[in-house]
Amino acid sequence: MLACLHEYGVSSQRDLSMRLGLDPSDVVAVLDELESHGYVSRARCAEDRRRYNVAITPTGTRVRKTAARALEAAQDGFLAALDPAEREQLTTLLRRMHNQQSACS
């Protein structure tokens, strides 16, 4: 969720739900937790007071960067046996599988 907010900027809870393919109630539960740690902030939408806009905070940005570095290190370790061309081929195949699965949903 932090990566999504970083990439797309301020988003409504509904937009986050749709982008991430998650049930809206699950998004609210995760946002509650993220907000309790100071990683995101929520504010009423000026155009529609029933909605909330969500933004990543500076603390959330630092946590996202730390998590991204940890993920990159884990991926490098996991994929160490593959050369760069093989890694790219694996990524291409996994994307194809993901896109096929998404199209079926």
MOTA-V654241 format. One record per backbone hydrogen bond with DSSP energy under -1.0 kcal/mol. NH is the residue of the N-H (numbers start at 1). CO is the residue of the C=O. If there is no record, write none. Layout:
nh & co
NH & CO
NH & CO
//
This chain:
nh & co
5 & 1
6 & 2
7 & 3
8 & 4
9 & 5
11 & 54
13 & 52
16 & 12
17 & 13
18 & 14
19 & 15
20 & 16
22 & 17
27 & 23
28 & 24
29 & 25
30 & 26
31 & 27
32 & 28
33 & 29
34 & 30
35 & 31
36 & 32
37 & 33
38 & 35
39 & 34
41 & 55
43 & 53
45 & 51
51 & 48
53 & 43
54 & 11
55 & 41
57 & 39
61 & 57
62 & 58
63 & 59
64 & 60
65 & 61
66 & 62
67 & 63
68 & 64
69 & 65
70 & 66
71 & 67
72 & 68
73 & 69
74 & 70
75 & 71
76 & 72
77 & 73
78 & 74
79 & 75
82 & 79
87 & 83
88 & 84
89 & 85
90 & 86
91 & 87
92 & 88
93 & 89
94 & 90
95 & 91
96 & 92
97 & 93
98 & 94
99 & 95
100 & 96
101 & 97
102 & 98
103 & 99
104 & 100
105 & 101
//
